[in-house]
Amino acid sequence: MKTVCLYFEIHQNIHLKRYRFFDIGTDHYYYDDYENERSIQETADRSYVPALKALIEMAEQYGSYFKCAISLSGCAIELLERYAPQVIDLLQELNEKSTVEFLAEPYSHGFSSLTNHDCFKEEVTRVCKKVKSLFGQTPKVFRNSCLIYSDEIGELVADMGFKGMLAEGAKHVLGWKSPHFVYHCNRNPKLKLLLRDYSLSEDISYRFNDSTWSEYPLFADNYAQWIANLPAEEQVVNIFMELCALGIFQPLSSNILEFMKALPAQLKERGVVFSTPSEICAKMKSAGELDVNYPTSWVDEERDLSPWLGNDMQREALEKLYSVAERVAICNDKRLKQDYDYLQASNNFRFMSTKANSYGGYRGIYDSPYDAFTNYMNILGDFVSRVNNLYPEYENEELNSLLTTIRNQEEELEMKEKEIEKLQHFLAHLEEMTGNQVEKQETKEAEKKPAPKKSAAKKAVAKPVAKKEEPKKSVAKKAIAKKAVAKPVAKKEEPKKPAAKKVDAKKAAAKPAAKKPTAKAAPKKK
């Protein structure tokens, strides 16, 4: 049976303000708050709110049949909590329907997976904690920034304990293979890979409202039929897109939400179901390993890193940014760490791209990629000086040696903590086993001991019962005696004779040995 995995990403750009060279060292605030507030509220009103309401309506209408997955970057969560909390409320409402799975991704939506693995792990851990606190879910599947994936990143993600990861079904990687199968990382078979069908995904996110497209207008029944017509052995169809595609890329006037609402019914008619990424990873077997030596992404025709790292300006900015990653990691300045998260965001590098088709020509406040580079490097220069001022007495080599020592100690502590946890679990298991054995012994002893007491009690009860029956006979005798006594009531003198006999009987009882033969003398009188 074919299954559709529907996934939406929520990330919002962090807009930097105009920052001149002469601001370095004097101004440590880098953001355009007005533009950040305006853009997130506009995106929420035009896309997030109506799209999430549509998903909630679909969950209510189709129940457990409809399922989807969503991931949020840490930067997006902060902006939503600050400027558009209604979006968080709607996400929590959707979560209550038990139809959505929340995935993990880097907190900053940056490129730490390519440059600094320790920074990457720390970011992912923070997002997992944030998702757990907001929605009560612990992410089991990972989604990297811009869907970036390579063998090295897959191995790193698998070591972090994730069961699956989303990736792009790029042609130059798949070759003759189909994205409609589950694959696994070639360095760790435990990590399953779900590959995006970029054609079906972009039919909705990019081409839906394109009047020059050959399939325009696209209806839900046609789209569902395309999926149903896929070869029978191709069971998994992964449709991944940004949530803002519903309302921003494709305006609400294009009836994009009506299309989405009608899609589940059309798929159900054709025997196609919905599944979450973790369900697919648990149920579907891998068709084979996937070799991805060079990182892939879901952007542009090349599906590579060229939109962010395609020219010297971008690579220089990235190198300088992550040159202070270790120093930022050991500092306790929350403001500095927040600035580092925002400066890592992928859109800062996308604005520097010199590719003609990159980002659709949108550059924010910048006139050119060179303008974006100059502004970013001014901000980064001030930021790096702030970081270096925290540790002025240490040179880079000394700091690196200290960091390696700290890292080794942390690894040792982690190992010891794991050993302690194992021992605690083992002790708890032993206590449970011993407790269960003691309880069983006590119950057995309790069952054995009361049994003889009960039988003895029964016997004790049985004996008096027999004795009680005897008195009943005596009672009957007494009753007969009473009747016998009742008969001679008319003769008042007769009762005196038995009294005398009783006296004689007492005398006879007093001298039983001497007067035993008197019993024989009685018949002689006759």
SULLINJO-V85927 format. One record per backbone hydrogen bond with DSSP energy under -1.0 kcal/mol. CO is the residue of the C=O (numbers start at 1). NH is the residue of the N-H. E is the energy in kcal/mol with one decimal. If there is no record, write none. Layout:
((CO;NH;E) (CO;NH;E))
This chain:
((2;273;-2.3) (3;237;-2.4) (4;275;-2.1) (5;239;-2.6) (6;69;-2.2) (7;241;-1.7) (8;71;-1.6) (9;243;-2.8) (10;73;-1.7) (15;32;-2.3) (20;23;-1.2) (21;24;-1.3) (23;26;-1.9) (23;27;-2.5) (30;17;-2.4) (31;33;-1.1) (32;36;-2.4) (33;37;-2.7) (34;38;-2.7) (35;39;-2.7) (36;40;-2.1) (37;41;-2.1) (38;42;-2.3) (39;43;-2.5) (40;44;-2.2) (41;45;-2.5) (42;46;-2.7) (43;47;-2.1) (43;48;-1.8) (44;49;-2.8) (47;51;-2.7) (48;52;-2.6) (49;53;-2.2) (50;54;-1.9) (51;55;-2.1) (52;56;-2.5) (53;57;-2.3) (54;58;-2.3) (55;59;-2.3) (56;60;-2.3) (57;61;-2.3) (58;62;-2.7) (59;63;-1.4) (62;65;-1.7) (68;101;-1.7) (69;8;-2.5) (70;103;-2.2) (71;10;-2.4) (73;77;-2.1) (74;78;-2.1) (75;79;-2.2) (76;80;-2.6) (77;81;-2.6) (78;82;-1.6) (79;83;-3.0) (80;84;-1.5) (84;87;-1.6) (85;89;-2.0) (86;90;-2.0) (87;91;-2.2) (88;92;-2.2) (89;93;-2.1) (90;94;-2.6) (91;95;-2.1) (92;96;-1.5) (94;97;-1.0) (95;98;-1.5) (99;68;-2.3) (101;70;-2.4) (104;143;-2.9) (107;75;-1.7) (109;346;-1.8) (111;114;-1.5) (112;116;-2.0) (116;120;-2.0) (117;121;-2.6) (118;122;-2.1) (119;123;-2.1) (120;124;-2.3) (121;125;-2.3) (122;126;-1.8) (123;127;-2.1) (124;128;-2.4) (125;129;-2.0) (126;130;-2.2) (127;131;-2.9) (128;132;-2.2) (129;133;-2.2) (130;134;-2.0) (131;135;-2.9) (132;136;-1.4) (140;163;-2.5) (140;164;-1.0) (141;104;-2.0) (142;166;-2.0) (144;147;-2.2) (145;148;-2.0) (146;298;-1.6) (149;296;-2.3) (150;154;-2.6) (151;155;-2.2) (152;156;-1.9) (153;157;-2.6) (154;158;-2.4) (155;159;-2.1) (157;162;-1.4) (158;161;-1.7) (163;192;-2.2) (164;142;-2.4) (165;194;-2.3) (167;196;-2.4) (168;170;-1.8) (170;174;-2.5) (171;175;-2.8) (174;177;-2.0) (180;236;-1.8) (182;287;-3.8) (183;193;-3.6) (184;290;-2.1) (188;191;-1.8) (191;185;-2.3) (192;165;-2.1) (193;183;-1.9) (194;167;-2.4) (196;198;-1.2) (197;201;-2.4) (198;202;-2.3) (199;203;-1.3) (201;205;-2.3) (202;206;-2.0) (202;207;-2.5) (207;210;-1.6) (210;213;-1.5) (213;216;-1.4) (219;223;-2.2) (220;224;-2.6) (221;225;-1.9) (222;226;-2.0) (223;227;-1.5) (224;228;-2.4) (225;229;-2.1) (227;230;-1.3) (231;234;-1.6) (233;235;-1.1) (235;3;-2.9) (237;5;-2.5) (238;197;-2.7) (239;7;-2.4) (241;9;-1.6) (242;245;-1.6) (243;246;-1.9) (244;248;-2.0) (244;249;-1.5) (245;247;-1.4) (245;250;-1.6) (250;247;-1.8) (251;254;-1.9) (252;255;-1.8) (255;259;-1.9) (256;260;-2.0) (257;261;-2.4) (258;262;-1.8) (259;263;-1.2) (262;266;-1.5) (263;267;-2.4) (264;268;-2.5) (265;269;-1.9) (267;272;-2.7) (268;271;-1.6) (273;4;-2.9) (276;280;-2.0) (277;281;-2.4) (278;282;-1.8) (279;283;-2.3) (280;284;-2.6) (288;184;-1.6) (292;151;-2.6) (296;149;-1.6) (303;297;-1.1) (305;308;-1.6) (305;309;-2.9) (306;310;-1.1) (311;315;-1.9) (312;316;-2.5) (313;317;-2.3) (314;318;-2.3) (315;319;-2.3) (316;320;-2.2) (317;321;-2.2) (318;322;-2.1) (324;328;-2.3) (325;329;-2.0) (326;330;-1.4) (333;337;-2.0) (334;338;-2.4) (335;339;-2.2) (336;340;-1.9) (337;341;-1.9) (338;342;-2.2) (339;343;-2.3) (340;344;-1.2) (345;348;-1.3) (346;349;-1.1) (346;350;-1.8) (347;351;-1.9) (350;353;-1.5) (357;360;-1.1) (358;361;-1.5) (359;362;-1.9) (363;366;-1.8) (368;372;-2.0) (369;373;-2.1) (370;374;-2.4) (371;375;-2.2) (372;376;-2.2) (373;377;-2.5) (374;378;-1.8) (375;379;-1.8) (376;380;-2.9) (377;381;-2.2) (378;382;-1.7) (379;383;-2.4) (380;384;-2.8) (381;385;-1.8) (382;386;-1.8) (383;387;-2.1) (384;388;-2.7) (385;389;-1.7) (387;390;-1.1) (395;399;-3.0) (396;400;-2.5) (397;401;-2.2) (398;402;-2.4) (399;403;-2.7) (400;404;-2.4) (401;405;-2.1) (402;406;-2.8) (403;407;-2.9) (404;408;-2.6) (405;409;-2.4) (406;410;-2.6) (407;411;-2.5) (408;412;-2.4) (409;413;-2.8) (410;414;-2.7) (411;415;-2.5) (412;416;-2.7) (413;417;-3.0) (414;418;-2.5) (415;419;-2.4) (416;420;-3.0) (417;421;-2.7) (418;422;-2.6) (419;423;-2.8) (420;424;-2.9) (421;425;-2.8) (422;426;-2.7) (423;427;-3.2) (424;428;-2.8) (425;429;-2.4) (426;430;-2.6) (427;431;-3.0) (428;432;-2.3) (429;433;-2.6) (430;434;-3.5) (431;435;-3.0) (432;436;-2.7) (433;437;-2.5) (434;438;-3.0) (435;439;-2.5) (436;440;-2.5) (437;441;-2.8) (438;442;-3.0) (439;443;-2.8) (440;444;-2.7) (441;445;-3.2) (442;446;-3.0) (443;447;-2.2) (444;448;-2.5) (445;449;-3.1) (446;450;-1.3) (449;453;-1.2) (450;454;-2.4) (451;455;-2.0) (452;456;-3.1) (453;457;-2.8) (454;458;-2.5) (455;459;-3.0) (456;460;-3.4) (457;461;-2.8) (458;462;-2.9) (459;463;-2.7) (460;464;-1.5) (461;465;-1.4) (462;466;-1.9) (463;467;-2.4) (464;468;-2.8) (465;469;-1.5) (466;470;-1.6) (467;471;-2.0) (468;472;-1.2) (469;473;-1.7) (470;474;-2.6) (471;475;-3.2) (472;476;-2.5) (473;477;-3.2) (474;478;-3.5) (475;479;-2.9) (476;480;-2.8) (477;481;-3.7) (478;482;-3.4) (479;483;-2.5) (480;484;-3.5) (481;485;-3.1) (482;486;-3.4) (483;487;-1.9) (484;488;-1.2) (486;489;-1.1) (487;490;-1.0) (493;496;-1.1) (494;497;-1.2) (496;500;-1.9) (497;501;-2.7) (498;502;-2.3) (499;503;-1.8) (500;504;-2.6) (501;505;-3.1) (502;506;-2.2) (503;507;-2.3) (504;508;-3.2) (505;509;-2.4) (506;510;-2.0) (507;511;-1.8) (511;515;-1.2) (516;519;-1.2) (517;520;-1.7) (517;521;-1.5) (518;522;-1.0) (521;525;-1.1))
